[in-house]
Amino acid sequence: MSQKTVEHIIGRLATDEEIRLRFRKDAVATVRAAVSEPEALTSVEQEALASIDPDVLDRLADAIDPRLQRVRIPAARGDGRRR
């Protein structure tokens, strides 16, 4: 196991709203996508990360200073307005 990789993924989940939204929809795919090298984590480690309760991640994110958060900016629609 790479503790650095685990910490990196948990940090991204805690500070990036868009990743938390993707994690809530498909935790396994989000964790796999966050691993930079396929061999960085075992399948057991990936499953353990994917089993984190998304509500816990949301509470953790709420406790982190907003200046450290990456905020999701909605994409513009075809008419230039935000969705």
Secondary structure, 3 states (H helix, E strand, C coil): CCHHHHHHHHHHHHHEHHHHHHHHHCHHHHHHHHCCCHHHCCHHHHHHHHCCCHHHHHHHHHHCCHHHCECCCCCECCCCCEC
